[in-house]
Amino acid sequence: MTKGPFNAVTFTADVTNLMVSCILTGLGGWSTPTGYIGPTIPFAHDSSVLTPEVLCRMQPHEREPAFLIQNGYLEKVKDFEYKGKLVQASRLGYRITQRFSHFFALIFDFPNIFDDKILKPELQDMDSFVEGIEELITAQKVISKRYFDDGTVNLACPPLKALLNIMMHGDYEGKTLNDPAIREMFTLENMLASDWYKQRIARQQRRDVAHWEKSLAYIEKYMKEPRNASIVRRLGLNEKKEYLQAMLAKAKSPEYLNTLVGTIGADPIIKE
């Protein structure tokens, strides 16, 4: 969300496809600090190197965000008031706890490598922590503004559109990031049942039909040329034609749409 795409595709196409993929696979998002954790403790990229080493040694179920949250390995960062002002610390999401040190034993003999001032940098200096949150919110506004400036926010899938509005304006249709209705938008069950996802897989079906029709038309045209008769026999193009006909019939069938449920589908930004 804080970087543009590394290609000529619009921001929205890249991020929408990424978001759909993450929801489908249940992939949890992890972030690591660089430079400093708080104003006094330098880490450079050490934490970025350490994190994948720990995660790859954890059991698959142990890497599930729901498991980590339910068992106290992650804690939600909550909003709070400071000097009469609301600090939206919840923008940080969840952070590891001392209990998470259990997993550092997969690498270190003495796993308690993070003290409370590292896990909770606000204990180092609350003013600096609050300033960091404000800078984060400002950065999110700057980035999300790009989607509004070029109008592609209207091409985003509903969860992404809601998120962009919250980053830009602080709410979406009067709901904040912590509203259950907003968070429900990012669940697999909600996405599979949504009209926008059904449109994605329907579009994918149409694209698949177009692909097989184009391939079949090409091979039929080639086979009609008398001069290609020997090549048709040598390459077994009659069998390939039958295969294309079977695949086209399959793609056109109503049952084919059901086989696409659980796939990324086709982005409506891309013209058919």
C-alpha positions in Angstrom: 0.0 0.0 0.0 2.9 2.4 0.4 4.7 1.7 -2.9 3.6 2.1 -6.5 3.6 -1.0 -8.8 6.9 -2.0 -10.5 5.2 -2.1 -13.9 2.8 -0.2 -16.1 -0.3 -1.5 -14.5 -2.4 0.8 -12.4 -2.0 0.8 -8.6 -5.5 -0.5 -8.1 -5.0 -3.6 -10.4 -1.9 -4.7 -8.6 -3.2 -4.2 -5.1 -6.6 -5.6 -5.8 -5.2 -8.8 -7.2 -2.8 -9.0 -4.2 -5.6 -8.5 -1.7 -7.8 -11.1 -3.4 -4.9 -13.6 -3.4 -4.2 -13.0 0.3 -7.9 -13.4 1.3 -8.2 -16.6 -0.7 -5.0 -18.2 0.7 -5.4 -16.8 4.3 -2.0 -15.3 4.1 -1.2 -13.1 7.0 0.7 -9.9 6.5 3.9 -9.3 8.5 5.9 -6.2 8.7 9.3 -5.6 10.3 11.0 -2.4 11.5 14.2 -1.0 9.9 16.5 1.6 11.4 15.2 2.1 15.0 12.6 0.5 17.2 11.7 3.5 19.2 14.0 6.5 19.5 16.9 4.8 21.3 17.3 1.2 20.0 18.9 0.7 16.6 18.1 -2.5 14.7 19.0 -1.7 11.1 17.6 -4.6 9.0 18.4 -7.2 11.6 14.8 -7.7 12.5 13.9 -8.1 8.8 16.5 -10.9 8.6 15.4 -12.6 11.8 11.7 -12.7 11.1 11.7 -15.1 8.1 14.2 -17.3 9.9 11.8 -17.7 12.8 8.6 -18.1 10.6 10.1 -20.8 8.4 10.8 -22.9 11.5 7.3 -22.6 12.9 4.6 -25.1 12.2 2.1 -24.1 9.6 -0.7 -23.7 12.2 1.6 -21.6 14.4 2.0 -19.1 11.6 -1.8 -18.5 11.4 -2.6 -15.0 12.7 -5.8 -16.3 14.4 -3.8 -19.0 16.3 -1.2 -16.4 17.4 -3.9 -13.9 18.6 -6.0 -16.5 20.4 -2.9 -17.8 22.3 -1.5 -14.5 23.3 1.5 -14.4 20.9 0.1 -11.3 19.2 -1.7 -8.4 20.9 -3.8 -5.7 19.3 -2.4 -2.2 19.5 -5.3 0.0 20.7 -6.1 3.6 20.2 -5.6 5.9 23.2 -5.7 9.5 24.2 -2.6 11.4 24.9 -2.4 15.1 25.9 -6.1 15.5 25.0 -5.7 14.0 21.5 -6.8 10.6 20.1 -3.8 8.6 18.9 -4.8 6.0 16.3 -2.2 3.4 17.4 -4.5 0.7 16.0 -3.2 1.5 12.6 -0.2 -0.6 13.6 -2.4 -3.7 13.8 -1.0 -6.5 16.1 2.4 -6.8 17.6 4.3 -9.7 19.1 4.4 -10.2 22.9 6.9 -11.7 25.3 5.1 -15.0 24.9 6.1 -15.0 21.2 9.7 -15.4 22.5 8.8 -19.1 22.8 9.4 -19.3 19.0 12.8 -17.6 19.2 14.0 -20.8 20.9 13.9 -22.3 17.4 17.1 -20.3 16.7 18.6 -19.0 20.0 19.7 -20.8 23.1 18.4 -17.8 25.1 15.2 -16.7 23.4 14.3 -13.7 25.5 16.0 -11.3 23.1 13.4 -8.5 23.2 12.6 -6.7 26.4 9.4 -4.6 27.0 11.0 -1.4 25.7 11.5 -3.1 22.3 8.1 -4.8 22.2 6.4 -1.6 23.4 8.5 1.4 22.1 6.1 3.8 23.7 7.8 2.9 27.0 11.0 4.5 25.7 9.4 7.8 24.9 5.7 8.4 24.5 6.1 11.7 22.6 8.3 9.9 20.0 5.8 7.0 19.7 2.9 9.4 19.1 4.8 11.3 16.6 5.6 8.1 14.8 1.9 7.2 14.6 1.1 10.6 13.2 3.8 10.2 10.5 2.4 6.8 9.6 -1.1 8.2 9.2 0.3 11.1 7.1 2.2 8.6 4.8 -1.0 6.6 4.4 -2.9 9.7 3.3 -0.2 10.7 0.8 -0.2 7.2 -0.8 -4.0 6.7 -0.8 -4.4 10.2 -2.4 -2.9 8.8 -5.6 -5.8 6.4 -6.0 -8.2 9.3 -5.6 -6.3 11.6 -7.9 -6.4 9.2 -10.9 -9.9 7.9 -10.1 -8.8 4.3 -9.8 -10.2 4.1 -6.3 -13.5 3.4 -8.0 -12.0 0.4 -9.7 -10.8 -1.2 -6.4 -12.6 -4.2 -5.0 -14.8 -3.2 -2.0 -12.4 -4.2 0.8 -9.6 -2.2 -0.9 -11.9 0.7 -1.6 -12.9 0.8 2.1 -9.3 0.6 3.2 -8.2 3.5 0.8 -11.0 5.7 2.1 -10.0 5.0 5.7 -6.4 5.8 4.9 -7.4 9.0 3.2 -10.4 10.2 5.3 -10.3 8.1 8.5 -13.5 6.3 7.8 -15.6 4.7 5.1 -19.3 5.3 5.1 -19.0 6.4 8.7 -17.2 3.2 9.7 -13.6 3.1 11.0 -11.0 0.4 10.6 -12.1 -1.3 13.8 -15.7 -1.5 12.9 -16.8 -5.2 12.6 -18.6 -4.5 9.3 -15.3 -3.3 7.8 -13.3 -6.2 9.1 -15.9 -8.6 7.9 -15.2 -7.4 4.3 -11.7 -9.1 4.5 -13.0 -12.6 5.4 -12.9 -15.4 2.9 -16.6 -16.3 3.4 -17.7 -12.7 2.8 -15.6 -12.5 -0.4 -16.8 -15.7 -1.9 -20.4 -14.7 -1.3 -20.0 -11.2 -2.7 -21.3 -10.0 -6.1 -17.9 -8.4 -7.0 -16.1 -11.7 -6.6 -18.8 -13.6 -8.6 -18.2 -11.0 -11.4 -14.5 -11.7 -11.3 -14.9 -15.5 -11.9 -17.7 -14.9 -14.5 -15.3 -12.6 -16.3 -12.6 -15.3 -16.1 -15.0 -17.8 -17.6 -15.6 -15.5 -20.5 -11.9 -15.0 -21.0 -11.3 -18.7 -21.0 -14.0 -19.3 -23.5 -12.5 -16.6 -25.7 -9.0 -18.2 -25.4 -10.2 -21.6 -26.5 -12.3 -20.2 -29.3 -9.3 -18.2 -30.6 -7.1 -21.3 -30.4 -9.6 -23.5 -32.1 -10.2 -21.0 -34.9 -6.5 -20.8 -35.5 -5.9 -24.5 -35.8 -9.0 -25.0 -38.0 -7.8 -22.3 -40.4 -4.4 -23.9 -40.5 -5.8 -27.4 -41.2 -7.9 -26.1 -44.1 -4.8 -25.2 -46.1 -4.1 -28.2 -48.5 -0.4 -27.4 -48.3 -0.4 -28.1 -44.6 -1.8 -31.7 -44.9 1.5 -33.4 -44.2 2.2 -31.2 -41.1 -1.3 -31.8 -39.8 -0.7 -35.6 -39.9 2.8 -35.4 -38.5 1.8 -33.1 -35.6 -1.4 -34.9 -34.9 -3.4 -31.7 -35.2 -6.7 -33.6 -35.5 -6.2 -34.9 -31.9 -5.2 -31.4 -30.8 -8.4 -30.0 -32.4 -10.5 -32.5 -30.5 -8.7 -31.4 -27.3 -9.5 -27.7 -28.0 -13.1 -28.6 -28.8 -13.4 -30.4 -25.5 -11.8 -27.6 -23.5 -14.1 -25.0 -25.2 -17.2 -27.1 -24.3 -16.0 -27.4 -20.8 -15.4 -23.7 -20.4 -18.8 -22.9 -21.7 -20.6 -25.3 -19.4 -22.4 -23.9 -16.3 -20.4 -26.3 -14.1 -17.2 -24.7 -15.2 -18.0 -21.5 -13.2 -18.1 -23.5 -10.0 -14.6 -24.8 -10.7 -13.3 -21.2 -10.7 -14.5 -20.5 -7.1 -11.4 -20.2 -5.0 -9.3 -18.8 -7.9 -8.3 -15.1 -8.3 -10.6 -14.7 -11.2 -10.1 -11.9 -13.8 -9.7 -8.2 -12.8 -12.5 -6.0 -14.4 -9.9 -3.3 -15.0 -8.5 -5.5 -17.9 -10.7 -5.2 -20.9 -12.1 -8.4 -22.5 
